[in-house]
Amino acid sequence: MVGRFPAVALLAAALVVASAPPAAAAAIWDGDAAHGKGVFAHIGSECAAPGSVTAVDDPEHGAVWRYDKPAESRRCESRGIAIDGKEHDFENGSTYYLGWRSKLSSTVDNNATFQWKSYGSHIQNYPVVLKVIDGKLSLLQRQPDETRIIWEHPIAAGEWHSIVLGLHLSDETTGGWVEFWFNGEQQTFSDGSKRWACRTFDSENHPKWGVYGAEGDDVVNEIDALKVGTDYADVAP
């Protein structure tokens, strides 16, 4: 009988562990507007006056980022993310998920509302970009030798849409991949797949949110729930 109690105790402990809820997902970066502009690595000339990046109050989502690009400006963007006051370096071979909500004041054609932008010595200007073309939010993937629209969906001005972009980083031609969720649903790309194989890393890459292009038009992009993590559950708006 004496030897029976340790076994019972072990069984009870195992049942507690087995029934415990899974650990909550955790983002590696939280770019919520309530945290201030220090969440970004750079703004400065990326959104020069009279453009502005400000935190404003949205009746549905609370504090959100407002990227205000006037007609006379070429761009109003933020570049890169800062963690503990330092710009985060995205690493070749790693997997990241970027999540946010976006509401555009206009669906005029633009060059980008999001860029996975290349810096340093590179051969891809942007491996991945989101932009508006003919009233459709369009996801483009740029290989070293071609650029393709791999997904598109009609949108209207004044609508909130949630976005998650999954990126496995690789400087090999088809060593990386892209996954994409729109309004909570994983999307199918133009080739029928849900994971687009491509080159996603080029020397140095950083995310850029806001508005680029649409010169001659005032465009505001409000962005909320900005997060970067290593799993979809880390960042889903």
C-alpha positions, 0 to 999 in steps of 0.5 A: 500500500505504501508504494501505491501513493507515489504512483497515484500522485504521479498519475494525478499530476499527469492529468493536471498537465494534460488538462491544462490549457495551451500556453497563450500565443505571444508576439515578438513585437506589438506595434499598437498605437497606444505604445507611441512612435518608438515601436517603429525603427524609422519614420522621419523622411519616410513621412515628411511634412505635410504628411504625418503619422499620428495615433488617433482614436477609433470608435471601434478599435481605440488607438490606431495609427493614422498615415496621412499622405497629402496629394502633394506628397509621394509617401507616408510610411513607417519603416522597420520595427524597434524592439527594446529601442533597437531596430529588429533584424529579420533573419534569413531562414526564419519564419515570421507572421505579420498581422494588422487591420487596415482602412483606406480613405480612398481606393485610388491606385497606389504603389503600396499600402505595405512593403516587404522592402529590400535594403543594402545590396539587393536585386529585389526591390520588394519581394512582397508588396500590397497595393491597390490596383483598379479598386482591388487590394492586390498582393504582388510577389517580385522575383529577381526576374519578374513580378506577379500579382498572386492575389487580389480582392475588391475593397471599398473606401472606409472599410476595415480589413484584417490581414496576416502575412506569413513569410519564410525568409530565404534568398534561394529562388524558391526557398522561401514562401508566402502565406496570406489571410484576409479577414480571418480566412487563409487565401488561395493564390493564383496558382491554386496553392495556399503557400507561394514558393519564392525568394523572400529575403534579399540582403536586408528586409524590413516591413513598411506600412502606410501609403506610397504613391497615389500622387495627386490624391489625399489618401489616409491609411488607418492601421491597427493591431500591428504585430509580428510573431513566429506563428499565425496565432501570435498576430491574428487581429 
